[in-house]
């Protein structure tokens, strides 16, 4: 039986400022993923520190925090089968130069520092990052996508 997982995705300030929200979200929806939560927000000092805690003390840490707070982000919780790995595949390599053609970063980013989007790298990271930006009562998981209905139907056969 297939199991679903949640992941955290954020369209970073450069993606929001360039008007890429619709294009980026549509790629996940066309794949059949379910958007459980979404909000446009200005990242607080605490959220930035919590999000990038593993990089604190590194030379690039201040730039990360400054960048993520340079404008609004679109934070999302996405759910689906193999969501963490599949979303990261759609997003592409962190450095757009190394991203596969057709990925979000290959299509919309030129340099690593402004790479349009963040996606969690593991289920544990996803749950940690979701908790930074969302309360559980902001996450809606009571409806089914067509993909979920079809898979459940196949499992009954």
mmCIF file of the C-alpha atoms, coordinates in Angstrom:
data_MODEL
# 
_entry.id   MODEL 
# 
loop_
_atom_site.group_PDB 
_atom_site.id 
_atom_site.type_symbol 
_atom_site.label_atom_id 
_atom_site.label_alt_id 
_atom_site.label_comp_id 
_atom_site.label_asym_id 
_atom_site.label_entity_id 
_atom_site.label_seq_id 
_atom_site.pdbx_PDB_ins_code 
_atom_site.Cartn_x 
_atom_site.Cartn_y 
_atom_site.Cartn_z 
_atom_site.occupancy 
_atom_site.B_iso_or_equiv 
_atom_site.pdbx_formal_charge 
_atom_site.auth_seq_id 
_atom_site.auth_comp_id 
_atom_site.auth_asym_id 
_atom_site.auth_atom_id 
_atom_site.pdbx_PDB_model_num 
ATOM 1   C CA . UNK A 1 1   ? 0.000   0.000  0.000   1.00 0.00 ? 1   UNK A CA 1 
ATOM 2   C CA . UNK A 1 2   ? 1.327   3.425  -0.928  1.00 0.00 ? 2   UNK A CA 1 
ATOM 3   C CA . UNK A 1 3   ? 1.618   6.031  1.793   1.00 0.00 ? 3   UNK A CA 1 
ATOM 4   C CA . UNK A 1 4   ? 1.474   9.768  1.497   1.00 0.00 ? 4   UNK A CA 1 
ATOM 5   C CA . UNK A 1 5   ? 3.753   12.286 3.156   1.00 0.00 ? 5   UNK A CA 1 
ATOM 6   C CA . UNK A 1 6   ? 3.755   16.019 3.692   1.00 0.00 ? 6   UNK A CA 1 
ATOM 7   C CA . UNK A 1 7   ? 6.461   18.417 2.644   1.00 0.00 ? 7   UNK A CA 1 
ATOM 8   C CA . UNK A 1 8   ? 7.158   22.110 3.054   1.00 0.00 ? 8   UNK A CA 1 
ATOM 9   C CA . UNK A 1 9   ? 7.690   24.372 0.056   1.00 0.00 ? 9   UNK A CA 1 
ATOM 10  C CA . UNK A 1 10  ? 8.331   28.111 -0.002  1.00 0.00 ? 10  UNK A CA 1 
ATOM 11  C CA . UNK A 1 11  ? 8.476   30.392 -2.990  1.00 0.00 ? 11  UNK A CA 1 
ATOM 12  C CA . UNK A 1 12  ? 11.257  32.734 -1.959  1.00 0.00 ? 12  UNK A CA 1 
ATOM 13  C CA . UNK A 1 13  ? 11.157  36.532 -2.206  1.00 0.00 ? 13  UNK A CA 1 
ATOM 14  C CA . UNK A 1 14  ? 12.643  36.620 -5.713  1.00 0.00 ? 14  UNK A CA 1 
ATOM 15  C CA . UNK A 1 15  ? 10.011  34.195 -6.995  1.00 0.00 ? 15  UNK A CA 1 
ATOM 16  C CA . UNK A 1 16  ? 7.180   36.195 -5.420  1.00 0.00 ? 16  UNK A CA 1 
ATOM 17  C CA . UNK A 1 17  ? 8.589   39.503 -6.683  1.00 0.00 ? 17  UNK A CA 1 
ATOM 18  C CA . UNK A 1 18  ? 8.914   38.114 -10.212 1.00 0.00 ? 18  UNK A CA 1 
ATOM 19  C CA . UNK A 1 19  ? 5.285   36.971 -10.295 1.00 0.00 ? 19  UNK A CA 1 
ATOM 20  C CA . UNK A 1 20  ? 6.023   33.240 -10.442 1.00 0.00 ? 20  UNK A CA 1 
ATOM 21  C CA . UNK A 1 21  ? 3.533   32.053 -7.794  1.00 0.00 ? 21  UNK A CA 1 
ATOM 22  C CA . UNK A 1 22  ? 0.916   30.714 -10.226 1.00 0.00 ? 22  UNK A CA 1 
ATOM 23  C CA . UNK A 1 23  ? 3.461   28.982 -12.451 1.00 0.00 ? 23  UNK A CA 1 
ATOM 24  C CA . UNK A 1 24  ? 5.196   27.287 -9.528  1.00 0.00 ? 24  UNK A CA 1 
ATOM 25  C CA . UNK A 1 25  ? 2.035   26.161 -7.719  1.00 0.00 ? 25  UNK A CA 1 
ATOM 26  C CA . UNK A 1 26  ? 0.553   24.820 -10.957 1.00 0.00 ? 26  UNK A CA 1 
ATOM 27  C CA . UNK A 1 27  ? 3.511   22.487 -11.454 1.00 0.00 ? 27  UNK A CA 1 
ATOM 28  C CA . UNK A 1 28  ? 2.757   20.738 -8.167  1.00 0.00 ? 28  UNK A CA 1 
ATOM 29  C CA . UNK A 1 29  ? -0.972  20.622 -8.815  1.00 0.00 ? 29  UNK A CA 1 
ATOM 30  C CA . UNK A 1 30  ? -0.513  19.227 -12.336 1.00 0.00 ? 30  UNK A CA 1 
ATOM 31  C CA . UNK A 1 31  ? 1.629   16.452 -10.827 1.00 0.00 ? 31  UNK A CA 1 
ATOM 32  C CA . UNK A 1 32  ? -1.357  15.532 -8.646  1.00 0.00 ? 32  UNK A CA 1 
ATOM 33  C CA . UNK A 1 33  ? -0.098  16.829 -5.318  1.00 0.00 ? 33  UNK A CA 1 
ATOM 34  C CA . UNK A 1 34  ? -2.541  18.276 -2.814  1.00 0.00 ? 34  UNK A CA 1 
ATOM 35  C CA . UNK A 1 35  ? -1.930  21.754 -1.402  1.00 0.00 ? 35  UNK A CA 1 
ATOM 36  C CA . UNK A 1 36  ? -2.975  21.485 2.237   1.00 0.00 ? 36  UNK A CA 1 
ATOM 37  C CA . UNK A 1 37  ? -2.025  25.012 3.285   1.00 0.00 ? 37  UNK A CA 1 
ATOM 38  C CA . UNK A 1 38  ? -0.724  28.169 1.687   1.00 0.00 ? 38  UNK A CA 1 
ATOM 39  C CA . UNK A 1 39  ? -0.036  31.684 2.892   1.00 0.00 ? 39  UNK A CA 1 
ATOM 40  C CA . UNK A 1 40  ? 1.846   34.775 1.822   1.00 0.00 ? 40  UNK A CA 1 
ATOM 41  C CA . UNK A 1 41  ? 3.900   36.141 4.689   1.00 0.00 ? 41  UNK A CA 1 
ATOM 42  C CA . UNK A 1 42  ? 6.829   38.261 5.720   1.00 0.00 ? 42  UNK A CA 1 
ATOM 43  C CA . UNK A 1 43  ? 9.307   35.995 7.525   1.00 0.00 ? 43  UNK A CA 1 
ATOM 44  C CA . UNK A 1 44  ? 9.907   37.104 11.118  1.00 0.00 ? 44  UNK A CA 1 
ATOM 45  C CA . UNK A 1 45  ? 13.302  37.123 12.824  1.00 0.00 ? 45  UNK A CA 1 
ATOM 46  C CA . UNK A 1 46  ? 12.317  34.015 14.820  1.00 0.00 ? 46  UNK A CA 1 
ATOM 47  C CA . UNK A 1 47  ? 11.052  32.140 11.749  1.00 0.00 ? 47  UNK A CA 1 
ATOM 48  C CA . UNK A 1 48  ? 14.243  32.955 9.822   1.00 0.00 ? 48  UNK A CA 1 
ATOM 49  C CA . UNK A 1 49  ? 16.448  31.862 12.730  1.00 0.00 ? 49  UNK A CA 1 
ATOM 50  C CA . UNK A 1 50  ? 14.468  28.643 13.212  1.00 0.00 ? 50  UNK A CA 1 
ATOM 51  C CA . UNK A 1 51  ? 14.390  27.849 9.493   1.00 0.00 ? 51  UNK A CA 1 
ATOM 52  C CA . UNK A 1 52  ? 18.136  28.300 9.037   1.00 0.00 ? 52  UNK A CA 1 
ATOM 53  C CA . UNK A 1 53  ? 19.232  27.078 12.496  1.00 0.00 ? 53  UNK A CA 1 
ATOM 54  C CA . UNK A 1 54  ? 21.535  24.413 11.028  1.00 0.00 ? 54  UNK A CA 1 
ATOM 55  C CA . UNK A 1 55  ? 23.503  27.140 9.216   1.00 0.00 ? 55  UNK A CA 1 
ATOM 56  C CA . UNK A 1 56  ? 23.948  29.471 12.185  1.00 0.00 ? 56  UNK A CA 1 
ATOM 57  C CA . UNK A 1 57  ? 27.604  30.421 12.591  1.00 0.00 ? 57  UNK A CA 1 
ATOM 58  C CA . UNK A 1 58  ? 28.483  29.738 8.963   1.00 0.00 ? 58  UNK A CA 1 
ATOM 59  C CA . UNK A 1 59  ? 29.822  32.663 6.906   1.00 0.00 ? 59  UNK A CA 1 
ATOM 60  C CA . UNK A 1 60  ? 26.762  32.737 4.604   1.00 0.00 ? 60  UNK A CA 1 
ATOM 61  C CA . UNK A 1 61  ? 24.166  32.646 7.423   1.00 0.00 ? 61  UNK A CA 1 
ATOM 62  C CA . UNK A 1 62  ? 23.580  36.433 7.596   1.00 0.00 ? 62  UNK A CA 1 
ATOM 63  C CA . UNK A 1 63  ? 22.978  36.540 3.823   1.00 0.00 ? 63  UNK A CA 1 
ATOM 64  C CA . UNK A 1 64  ? 20.432  33.697 4.066   1.00 0.00 ? 64  UNK A CA 1 
ATOM 65  C CA . UNK A 1 65  ? 18.474  35.504 6.760   1.00 0.00 ? 65  UNK A CA 1 
ATOM 66  C CA . UNK A 1 66  ? 18.646  38.860 4.953   1.00 0.00 ? 66  UNK A CA 1 
ATOM 67  C CA . UNK A 1 67  ? 17.451  37.271 1.713   1.00 0.00 ? 67  UNK A CA 1 
ATOM 68  C CA . UNK A 1 68  ? 14.525  35.299 3.180   1.00 0.00 ? 68  UNK A CA 1 
ATOM 69  C CA . UNK A 1 69  ? 13.350  38.518 4.880   1.00 0.00 ? 69  UNK A CA 1 
ATOM 70  C CA . UNK A 1 70  ? 13.868  40.763 1.816   1.00 0.00 ? 70  UNK A CA 1 
ATOM 71  C CA . UNK A 1 71  ? 10.231  40.378 0.737   1.00 0.00 ? 71  UNK A CA 1 
ATOM 72  C CA . UNK A 1 72  ? 7.232   38.127 1.220   1.00 0.00 ? 72  UNK A CA 1 
ATOM 73  C CA . UNK A 1 73  ? 7.375   34.373 0.686   1.00 0.00 ? 73  UNK A CA 1 
ATOM 74  C CA . UNK A 1 74  ? 4.584   31.985 -0.218  1.00 0.00 ? 74  UNK A CA 1 
ATOM 75  C CA . UNK A 1 75  ? 4.707   29.125 2.298   1.00 0.00 ? 75  UNK A CA 1 
ATOM 76  C CA . UNK A 1 76  ? 2.956   25.856 1.440   1.00 0.00 ? 76  UNK A CA 1 
ATOM 77  C CA . UNK A 1 77  ? 2.282   22.416 2.806   1.00 0.00 ? 77  UNK A CA 1 
ATOM 78  C CA . UNK A 1 78  ? 2.047   19.871 0.006   1.00 0.00 ? 78  UNK A CA 1 
ATOM 79  C CA . UNK A 1 79  ? 0.993   16.239 0.369   1.00 0.00 ? 79  UNK A CA 1 
ATOM 80  C CA . UNK A 1 80  ? 1.334   13.264 -1.917  1.00 0.00 ? 80  UNK A CA 1 
ATOM 81  C CA . UNK A 1 81  ? 2.960   9.920  -2.582  1.00 0.00 ? 81  UNK A CA 1 
ATOM 82  C CA . UNK A 1 82  ? 6.727   10.314 -2.215  1.00 0.00 ? 82  UNK A CA 1 
ATOM 83  C CA . UNK A 1 83  ? 6.170   14.057 -1.882  1.00 0.00 ? 83  UNK A CA 1 
ATOM 84  C CA . UNK A 1 84  ? 9.568   15.012 -0.445  1.00 0.00 ? 84  UNK A CA 1 
ATOM 85  C CA . UNK A 1 85  ? 11.645  13.376 -3.177  1.00 0.00 ? 85  UNK A CA 1 
ATOM 86  C CA . UNK A 1 86  ? 9.228   14.114 -5.999  1.00 0.00 ? 86  UNK A CA 1 
ATOM 87  C CA . UNK A 1 87  ? 8.867   17.797 -5.085  1.00 0.00 ? 87  UNK A CA 1 
ATOM 88  C CA . UNK A 1 88  ? 12.649  18.143 -4.883  1.00 0.00 ? 88  UNK A CA 1 
ATOM 89  C CA . UNK A 1 89  ? 12.904  16.596 -8.345  1.00 0.00 ? 89  UNK A CA 1 
ATOM 90  C CA . UNK A 1 90  ? 10.392  19.134 -9.721  1.00 0.00 ? 90  UNK A CA 1 
ATOM 91  C CA . UNK A 1 91  ? 12.285  21.958 -7.968  1.00 0.00 ? 91  UNK A CA 1 
ATOM 92  C CA . UNK A 1 92  ? 15.724  20.929 -9.280  1.00 0.00 ? 92  UNK A CA 1 
ATOM 93  C CA . UNK A 1 93  ? 19.253  21.149 -7.905  1.00 0.00 ? 93  UNK A CA 1 
ATOM 94  C CA . UNK A 1 94  ? 20.018  23.947 -5.422  1.00 0.00 ? 94  UNK A CA 1 
ATOM 95  C CA . UNK A 1 95  ? 22.421  25.490 -7.894  1.00 0.00 ? 95  UNK A CA 1 
ATOM 96  C CA . UNK A 1 96  ? 20.362  26.328 -11.003 1.00 0.00 ? 96  UNK A CA 1 
ATOM 97  C CA . UNK A 1 97  ? 23.419  25.729 -13.197 1.00 0.00 ? 97  UNK A CA 1 
ATOM 98  C CA . UNK A 1 98  ? 23.207  22.045 -12.213 1.00 0.00 ? 98  UNK A CA 1 
ATOM 99  C CA . UNK A 1 99  ? 19.402  21.789 -12.319 1.00 0.00 ? 99  UNK A CA 1 
ATOM 100 C CA . UNK A 1 100 ? 17.845  19.502 -14.920 1.00 0.00 ? 100 UNK A CA 1 
ATOM 101 C CA . UNK A 1 101 ? 16.096  21.193 -17.830 1.00 0.00 ? 101 UNK A CA 1 
ATOM 102 C CA . UNK A 1 102 ? 12.407  21.626 -17.080 1.00 0.00 ? 102 UNK A CA 1 
ATOM 103 C CA . UNK A 1 103 ? 12.807  21.992 -13.309 1.00 0.00 ? 103 UNK A CA 1 
ATOM 104 C CA . UNK A 1 104 ? 11.690  25.165 -11.572 1.00 0.00 ? 104 UNK A CA 1 
ATOM 105 C CA . UNK A 1 105 ? 15.234  26.290 -10.812 1.00 0.00 ? 105 UNK A CA 1 
ATOM 106 C CA . UNK A 1 106 ? 16.527  25.526 -14.324 1.00 0.00 ? 106 UNK A CA 1 
ATOM 107 C CA . UNK A 1 107 ? 13.621  27.446 -15.837 1.00 0.00 ? 107 UNK A CA 1 
ATOM 108 C CA . UNK A 1 108 ? 13.539  30.473 -13.527 1.00 0.00 ? 108 UNK A CA 1 
ATOM 109 C CA . UNK A 1 109 ? 16.851  30.912 -11.688 1.00 0.00 ? 109 UNK A CA 1 
ATOM 110 C CA . UNK A 1 110 ? 20.377  31.765 -12.768 1.00 0.00 ? 110 UNK A CA 1 
ATOM 111 C CA . UNK A 1 111 ? 22.364  31.849 -9.520  1.00 0.00 ? 111 UNK A CA 1 
ATOM 112 C CA . UNK A 1 112 ? 22.245  29.770 -6.338  1.00 0.00 ? 112 UNK A CA 1 
ATOM 113 C CA . UNK A 1 113 ? 21.709  32.766 -4.058  1.00 0.00 ? 113 UNK A CA 1 
ATOM 114 C CA . UNK A 1 114 ? 18.404  33.623 -5.806  1.00 0.00 ? 114 UNK A CA 1 
ATOM 115 C CA . UNK A 1 115 ? 17.013  30.225 -6.707  1.00 0.00 ? 115 UNK A CA 1 
ATOM 116 C CA . UNK A 1 116 ? 13.269  30.994 -6.447  1.00 0.00 ? 116 UNK A CA 1 
ATOM 117 C CA . UNK A 1 117 ? 12.129  28.156 -4.201  1.00 0.00 ? 117 UNK A CA 1 
ATOM 118 C CA . UNK A 1 118 ? 12.818  26.058 -1.113  1.00 0.00 ? 118 UNK A CA 1 
ATOM 119 C CA . UNK A 1 119 ? 11.709  22.447 -0.636  1.00 0.00 ? 119 UNK A CA 1 
ATOM 120 C CA . UNK A 1 120 ? 12.323  20.265 2.403   1.00 0.00 ? 120 UNK A CA 1 
ATOM 121 C CA . UNK A 1 121 ? 15.044  17.629 2.038   1.00 0.00 ? 121 UNK A CA 1 
ATOM 122 C CA . UNK A 1 122 ? 13.480  14.956 4.275   1.00 0.00 ? 122 UNK A CA 1 
ATOM 123 C CA . UNK A 1 123 ? 10.215  14.093 6.004   1.00 0.00 ? 123 UNK A CA 1 
ATOM 124 C CA . UNK A 1 124 ? 11.741  15.147 9.358   1.00 0.00 ? 124 UNK A CA 1 
ATOM 125 C CA . UNK A 1 125 ? 12.865  18.505 7.940   1.00 0.00 ? 125 UNK A CA 1 
ATOM 126 C CA . UNK A 1 126 ? 9.450   18.973 6.364   1.00 0.00 ? 126 UNK A CA 1 
ATOM 127 C CA . UNK A 1 127 ? 7.620   18.485 9.642   1.00 0.00 ? 127 UNK A CA 1 
ATOM 128 C CA . UNK A 1 128 ? 10.053  20.828 11.434  1.00 0.00 ? 128 UNK A CA 1 
ATOM 129 C CA . UNK A 1 129 ? 9.675   23.509 8.732   1.00 0.00 ? 129 UNK A CA 1 
ATOM 130 C CA . UNK A 1 130 ? 5.881   23.143 8.561   1.00 0.00 ? 130 UNK A CA 1 
ATOM 131 C CA . UNK A 1 131 ? 5.722   23.833 12.315  1.00 0.00 ? 131 UNK A CA 1 
ATOM 132 C CA . UNK A 1 132 ? 7.754   27.042 11.858  1.00 0.00 ? 132 UNK A CA 1 
ATOM 133 C CA . UNK A 1 133 ? 5.232   28.550 9.447   1.00 0.00 ? 133 UNK A CA 1 
ATOM 134 C CA . UNK A 1 134 ? 1.880   26.880 10.172  1.00 0.00 ? 134 UNK A CA 1 
ATOM 135 C CA . UNK A 1 135 ? -0.342  25.899 13.070  1.00 0.00 ? 135 UNK A CA 1 
ATOM 136 C CA . UNK A 1 136 ? -2.022  22.522 12.551  1.00 0.00 ? 136 UNK A CA 1 
ATOM 137 C CA . UNK A 1 137 ? -5.442  24.228 12.403  1.00 0.00 ? 137 UNK A CA 1 
ATOM 138 C CA . UNK A 1 138 ? -4.264  26.073 9.264   1.00 0.00 ? 138 UNK A CA 1 
ATOM 139 C CA . UNK A 1 139 ? -3.625  22.789 7.427   1.00 0.00 ? 139 UNK A CA 1 
ATOM 140 C CA . UNK A 1 140 ? -6.605  21.270 5.604   1.00 0.00 ? 140 UNK A CA 1 
ATOM 141 C CA . UNK A 1 141 ? -6.351  17.554 4.923   1.00 0.00 ? 141 UNK A CA 1 
ATOM 142 C CA . UNK A 1 142 ? -9.973  16.412 4.849   1.00 0.00 ? 142 UNK A CA 1 
ATOM 143 C CA . UNK A 1 143 ? -10.492 16.293 1.080   1.00 0.00 ? 143 UNK A CA 1 
ATOM 144 C CA . UNK A 1 144 ? -9.174  13.926 -1.625  1.00 0.00 ? 144 UNK A CA 1 
ATOM 145 C CA . UNK A 1 145 ? -7.448  14.665 -4.905  1.00 0.00 ? 145 UNK A CA 1 
ATOM 146 C CA . UNK A 1 146 ? -8.308  12.659 -8.003  1.00 0.00 ? 146 UNK A CA 1 
ATOM 147 C CA . UNK A 1 147 ? -4.937  10.877 -7.655  1.00 0.00 ? 147 UNK A CA 1 
ATOM 148 C CA . UNK A 1 148 ? -5.845  9.746  -4.131  1.00 0.00 ? 148 UNK A CA 1 
ATOM 149 C CA . UNK A 1 149 ? -9.266  8.525  -5.267  1.00 0.00 ? 149 UNK A CA 1 
ATOM 150 C CA . UNK A 1 150 ? -7.779  6.518  -8.151  1.00 0.00 ? 150 UNK A CA 1 
ATOM 151 C CA . UNK A 1 151 ? -5.087  4.912  -6.003  1.00 0.00 ? 151 UNK A CA 1 
ATOM 152 C CA . UNK A 1 152 ? -7.577  4.005  -3.286  1.00 0.00 ? 152 UNK A CA 1 
ATOM 153 C CA . UNK A 1 153 ? -9.876  2.545  -5.935  1.00 0.00 ? 153 UNK A CA 1 
ATOM 154 C CA . UNK A 1 154 ? -7.009  0.442  -7.374  1.00 0.00 ? 154 UNK A CA 1 
ATOM 155 C CA . UNK A 1 155 ? -6.109  -0.840 -3.897  1.00 0.00 ? 155 UNK A CA 1 
ATOM 156 C CA . UNK A 1 156 ? -9.678  -2.100 -3.435  1.00 0.00 ? 156 UNK A CA 1 
ATOM 157 C CA . UNK A 1 157 ? -9.553  -4.158 -6.628  1.00 0.00 ? 157 UNK A CA 1 
# 
